[in-house]
């Protein structure tokens, strides 16, 4: 069975009027799944809230304490680079992380084979001591750390196809050699990290401005997938950002929703060979609501093997 996890608290995080990372993102994905007749073909669950101890599997306690201290009673305050807080932001972020942890539990115990977490705020820019780039805590990295600590996995892969490089996830894998990280991203572009990898457990795939489907698929086929196969992951975690779509207002790649179905099918095949099929995917970017919903639909169809 396949599992879809979300929580209403994730819609309470507010970045302010006209901000691209907004609560409607979650609703549009769910509405698209319903209108496509897909929503009744998988299990549904509400996420728990992650504990302080779980957040600190990846982050320094000072980050959590500083976020708690900065929460406003009302309105919105700036916290760090492209990070805003409202009264409910910490609650939302705890549930975003909790969805990933619940998904890890479900995969490990055989209650689900694949998981998609429709949550926000996103996470892959959040570093050990810093929230940045719309992200408070690194949802996917905490999920990996939790799986290592609680279930004794020895090889966990994180695949990130968001248009922005997951610098926070890179920050984590620099401290954790049991986790492999593969990331494709537009370059030069935010967060302006080095496009070359200096780690044996990391593959970076920088894509030039205006790169299209052919370039994206060739790059993953030649650079990403062979390294992932060689790593032989016991579980695959996906940072599913859909802002590489040609309609997205924040970036310059020229991908189509079908590309997200394509890469997901490749990951499913690799997971079947090495990881008993186990994949967990969590939402990252994607800011044109139509492109986001269509891309997420194709990703989830392929992830859950729902057919055409």
Secondary structure as the mmCIF struct_conf table of DSSP 4:
data_model
#
loop_
_struct_conf.conf_type_id
_struct_conf.id
_struct_conf.beg_label_comp_id
_struct_conf.beg_label_asym_id
_struct_conf.beg_label_seq_id
_struct_conf.end_label_comp_id
_struct_conf.end_label_asym_id
_struct_conf.end_label_seq_id
STRN STRN1 UNK A 2 UNK A 6
HELX_RH_3T_P HELX_RH_3T_P1 UNK A 8 UNK A 11
TURN_TY1_P TURN_TY1_P1 UNK A 17 UNK A 18
BEND BEND1 UNK A 20 UNK A 21
TURN_TY1_P TURN_TY1_P2 UNK A 23 UNK A 23
HELX_RH_AL_P HELX_RH_AL_P1 UNK A 24 UNK A 35
TURN_TY1_P TURN_TY1_P3 UNK A 36 UNK A 37
HELX_RH_3T_P HELX_RH_3T_P2 UNK A 39 UNK A 41
BEND BEND2 UNK A 42 UNK A 42
STRN STRN2 UNK A 43 UNK A 46
HELX_LH_PP_P HELX_LH_PP_P1 UNK A 47 UNK A 51
HELX_RH_AL_P HELX_RH_AL_P2 UNK A 52 UNK A 55
TURN_TY1_P TURN_TY1_P4 UNK A 56 UNK A 58
BEND BEND3 UNK A 59 UNK A 59
HELX_RH_AL_P HELX_RH_AL_P3 UNK A 61 UNK A 70
BEND BEND4 UNK A 73 UNK A 75
STRN STRN3 UNK A 77 UNK A 80
TURN_TY1_P TURN_TY1_P5 UNK A 81 UNK A 82
STRN STRN4 UNK A 83 UNK A 85
TURN_TY1_P TURN_TY1_P6 UNK A 87 UNK A 88
HELX_RH_AL_P HELX_RH_AL_P4 UNK A 89 UNK A 108
TURN_TY1_P TURN_TY1_P7 UNK A 109 UNK A 110
BEND BEND5 UNK A 111 UNK A 111
BEND BEND6 UNK A 113 UNK A 113
STRN STRN5 UNK A 114 UNK A 117
BEND BEND7 UNK A 120 UNK A 121
TURN_TY1_P TURN_TY1_P8 UNK A 124 UNK A 125
BEND BEND8 UNK A 128 UNK A 129
STRN STRN6 UNK A 132 UNK A 132
TURN_TY1_P TURN_TY1_P9 UNK A 133 UNK A 134
STRN STRN7 UNK A 135 UNK A 135
BEND BEND9 UNK A 136 UNK A 137
HELX_RH_AL_P HELX_RH_AL_P5 UNK A 139 UNK A 151
BEND BEND10 UNK A 154 UNK A 154
STRN STRN8 UNK A 156 UNK A 160
BEND BEND11 UNK A 162 UNK A 164
HELX_RH_AL_P HELX_RH_AL_P6 UNK A 167 UNK A 173
TURN_TY1_P TURN_TY1_P10 UNK A 174 UNK A 175
TURN_TY1_P TURN_TY1_P11 UNK A 177 UNK A 178
STRN STRN9 UNK A 179 UNK A 186
BEND BEND12 UNK A 187 UNK A 188
TURN_TY1_P TURN_TY1_P12 UNK A 190 UNK A 191
BEND BEND13 UNK A 195 UNK A 196
BEND BEND14 UNK A 199 UNK A 199
TURN_TY1_P TURN_TY1_P13 UNK A 200 UNK A 201
STRN STRN10 UNK A 202 UNK A 207
TURN_TY1_P TURN_TY1_P14 UNK A 209 UNK A 210
STRN STRN11 UNK A 212 UNK A 212
HELX_RH_AL_P HELX_RH_AL_P7 UNK A 213 UNK A 219
HELX_RH_PI_P HELX_RH_PI_P1 UNK A 220 UNK A 224
HELX_RH_AL_P HELX_RH_AL_P8 UNK A 225 UNK A 231
TURN_TY1_P TURN_TY1_P15 UNK A 232 UNK A 232
BEND BEND15 UNK A 234 UNK A 234
STRN STRN12 UNK A 235 UNK A 240
TURN_TY1_P TURN_TY1_P16 UNK A 243 UNK A 244
STRN STRN13 UNK A 245 UNK A 245
TURN_TY1_P TURN_TY1_P17 UNK A 246 UNK A 247
TURN_TY1_P TURN_TY1_P18 UNK A 249 UNK A 250
STRN STRN14 UNK A 254 UNK A 255
HELX_RH_AL_P HELX_RH_AL_P9 UNK A 257 UNK A 274
BEND BEND16 UNK A 275 UNK A 275
TURN_TY1_P TURN_TY1_P19 UNK A 276 UNK A 277
STRN STRN15 UNK A 279 UNK A 283
BEND BEND17 UNK A 288 UNK A 288
HELX_RH_AL_P HELX_RH_AL_P10 UNK A 289 UNK A 303
TURN_TY1_P TURN_TY1_P20 UNK A 304 UNK A 305
#
